[in-house]
């Protein structure tokens, strides 16, 4: 589990403050979701496309 998840302020599955993640998007996903994920496909842009299109 990333350290950012341990210190993140989360209530009712909602992240209540900004958290800095200086690593792949999967780490940011872990902070929000609380489990392993493929951040490149989990995170979406405003159009609903996964951020994988930006690689």
C-alpha angles and dihedrals in degrees: 000000000000118000089237089065092052093055099035118115103234126167125176091352091304123122105227101189140030115274123196116225115183096188141062119324089254088073091055088048090052090053091054101033099033095226143069115289143153101260092192089067101029097057115072134192123231090276092055095252117137114249088242087091089071095060 
